[in-house]
Amino acid sequence: MNPYLAFFTSFFLSFLFTIPTIFLAKKLDVVTDSKKSKHPAHTHKGTVPRGGGAPIFLAFLISTLLFIQPNKIIVGILLGSLALVIVGLLDDYFDLSPYGRFIANVLIATLVIGFGLGIPFVSSPFGGVIRLDQWTTTIQLFGAERTILIIADLLAIIWLVWTTNMVNWSKGVDGQLPGFVGIAAIFLGLLSQRFITHDISAQYVMVLSFIIAGAYLGFLPFNRYPQRIMPGYGGGALAGFWLGILSILSFGKIGTTLLILAVPMLDALYTIVRRVKNKQSPFRADWGHFHHRLLEIGWGRRRIAAFYWVVTFVFGVASLFLKGLEKLIALTTVAVLLVAFVFIIDQLKKKHFSKV
């Protein structure tokens, strides 16, 4: 149960499986052609294969079976991940409705929670914990009684759906997503050692974290600029899904995850508010994410990807030392700075167009 061996195994498998995935995606025409399809959020040019979720999932699946003793929660995670990567591959080929994907996200999150994953309490920034498992009910399911922690389970579903979509939205630039996801997973693994977890030991959570990190960092060489394959919906959604699960498995790590993923999270919040304000569906992709703003001011794709990696690393290191209230202050500061940055860019754009 060596986490470092698990990491390198997952890394190698992901790297290995990505090579035939690129070939198959081209052969089966699972590609994004910027000349044929004008997706409003895409930044790439030319034809790029999709389907990156497949090698990432296979590396995760094999490594998990090799290094982690399966129990009910692990089985639930594997089944949910399989369902999510299938949805991702279907979307890569057929371009599914965003509403259909969202419904699938809710059902998959509910499936995993049904296998015992939940948030019975969260750490309070002011010290102590906030209990979420006080309101319960019992139902009969498949001939057996099942206790539902109403608030805890509902919040866990909402959290997983949120992280699944929030992280997926931050994959618009070559190398952006696998880099910051790999870094975030490593820090969540390190932080998991501080607390007793669910029916999985802290050591298993660390191994699981390193497996996820290896799967994405093994995919990175093929996704960095100029990318040879895109993560696709499967790769992006699995990233958020797994990071959300890691934060739940390490009790009290919701706030820590919000800090480590501060930029993707705040970008997602801003995007939803902006779309609703403009009377657009929050589910419909558009141009306006934070990485799009950076492109508008002349940043290159390599620089944007590196920016996400560095910020994630810095906040990961900070999470090792900051206390609850300090994390809240740090997150608030980042939010203010990000909003101010976007506001300045908007004002510069208005002045530019007014002169034209």
Secondary structure, DSSP 8 states (H G I E B T S, - for coil): --HHHHHHHHHHHHHHHHHHHHHHHHHTT-EEETTT---TT----SEEE--THHHHHHHHHHHHHHHS---HHHHHHHHHHHHHHHHHHHHHHH---HHHHHHHHHHHHHHHHHTT---SEEE-TTSSEEE--SSEEEEEETTEEEEEEHHHHHHHHHHHHHHHHHHHTS--STTHHHHHHHHHHHHHHHHGGGS--SSS-HHHHHHHHHHHHHHHHHHHHHHSSS-SS--HHHHHHHHHHHHHHHHHHSTT-HHHHHHHTHHHHHHHHHHHHHHHHTT--TTS--S-SHHHHHHHTT--HHHHHHHHHHHHHHHHHHHHH--HHHHHHHHHHHHHHHHHHHHHHHHHHHHHHHH-
